[in-house]
């Protein structure tokens, strides 16, 4: 009887584990399917102004980011330059635009030896200039609770940022170095290899949309 009870307990635990894995895979699959739609949302818009428009400001968003007249453009542009320092793990991202190689039209998937992707001759990044600019703009002007939930919380889980809320100059440098390393890590996102940075962009976009919806309900 004891052996039977232990067997049933193990079976139940394995079933719960399988259910959790299936639910996680289903959620990730939905996220990847939704990713391109959300990337499309930023095409042709200044991310800095669009984020501020989502927070209720009446601003023009139909201009390139590098032509943005907003007084905070300089700060966001500096953050974009910082993000250009990310060293992506192999096959984690298009090194030019930051989008997963499976999505970016600059790359094609192949099966030759250990190589999974190669550059397409005359290929272009259809989402060029979006990923870094959106993440940078969100970190500068996005709703603090959205950034804390989808960036800072992950950094703290990774041990990049400790319990101190206020950092001195040296600590800020260490945190930024750790953040860039983390952003460049490769993750298996459903059936796709991607970078943490791309996942962060997706979650920030979802978080901004949910924050906007909640704000309208108040």
Buried (B, 14 or more C-beta within 10 A) or exposed (E): EEEEEEEEEEEEEEEEEEEEEEEEEEEBBEBBEEBBEBBEBBEEBBBBBBBBBBBEEEBEBEEEBEEBEBEBBEBBBEBBEBBEEBEBBEBBBBBBBBBBBBBBBBBBEEEEEEEBBEEEEEBEBBBBBBBBBBBBBBBBBBBEEBBBBBBBEBBEEBEBBEEEEEBEEEEEEBBBEBBBBBBBBBBEBBEBBBBBBBBBBBBBBBBBBEBBEEEEEE
